[in-house]
Amino acid sequence: MRYDSSGYILGDKMTIRERLIRVFRAPEPASPMTYNIAVGGTAVDWYTKRDPKQDEYRRIYEQGGIISSAIDCYPLFAFSRGYRLEGANEKQKEMAQKFHDNIAFEDVMSKAMVDSLVVKIGLAEIVPPRRQIAGEPSIAAVYNRPYEQFEEVRDQFGSLLSYKQNVVQKGKAKVVIDVPKERMFRLDLGVHLIARAYDDIIRDTDVAEGTAKAIKRHGFPRWHLKVGREGETISKTTLTTIETQLKDLKPNHEMATSRDVEIINIDGAGVDKVGSYATWSLDRLCAALCVPNELLGLGRGSTEATANVRLQAFYNNIGAIQKRAARAWNLQVLDKITGEAGAVSVVFNDISPSDELARAQVVSTILGATPTNPFAIVDEQWCRDFIGIEITEKEEDEEPLTPPPPPPSGTPGFKPPQTQKGQLW
């Protein structure tokens, strides 16, 4: 007999019961790897090393400019089409929506997205109510916290156990506060943009500073004054006097000198190829930040087809970030609000117009395949779910509108309706 890796028999002699067990049996997880981490024979927790450049990453973002605008595009586009709450229980959905309104969900999630892109992890403290009331959420508020203040405590297998927050109180020494992991909303988008684009950011800064210095040095005309004739010795006093007179010389000034004074512009060409250097640097920076040039007002020389391809790629990135953020929020916050896993879920609306058009075309093609019975292949609910249209129970229960009854025949200005032969009013 032949056996598979799970110990089940392969071949024609496998019974129906064995086949069903093999299909429905969940795979067993492998044992985690063990590490020889011990002090005095006892396993100890270890801390993740804090990136020493986190403060610099934060400062780069807060300085503004192209980097900040590029990172802000991610939460702005993620919420540009809004979101919706999905769930079978309307009361739970109303409770979740009320909670979102109270904590300003868009602001909390946008800040967490920015922190995840800037310093790798977005953290927010989950604050429970002072007194738990039956039927009310077990979370009172959610406040964003800077990830730079925290250290992660993990076990020997790498599983997150808790956080240690380092704070400075009244200018004194640091105070370490132990924070359970259940008290923190953690958002890891897996995209640490500032760290990945750090070299290009520094290179663009150097190019910008060098260009500014070059413009200051060579962008304004400079003059060379020749005094006297060739071979003649001019005293220092005379040169100093002329230099003082022409020190504040500007392009719109008119000058009158003697024949033995010659003024020559030695920097008339200015700075050459500044635009080429700036374009090269900005293109590399936008590529590193995964943001199309057109979104930052730099879409020079690109065709409409090229711009659409770049935008579609950016929309795909936003879609992936939306799914990761929604999953983290659903598992860590909404399940605690409702007290039931998966009862209510937040779903971000798709920001790509082409995706919506493609789904509508798919539904139209399926329904058109059987014109005599459009819903022979799929039903109305499947079409709504596929397109992303949700109809509330109130809208489904509403009766179709009917025309109002005609006024009595004695009403002034009443005209009986025109009917065709064989028709009744």
Helices and strands as residue ranges (DSSP letters): E 2-3, E 9-10, H 16-24, E 46-47, H 54-62, H 66-78, E 83-86, H 90-103, H 105-119, E 122-127, E 141-145, G 147-149, E 150-154, E 160-168, E 174-180, G 181-183, E 184-187, H 193-196, H 198-218, E 223-227, H 236-245, E 261-265, H 274-289, G 293-296, H 304-329, I 330-334, H 335-338, E 345-348, H 353-369, G 374-376, H 380-387, H 393-397
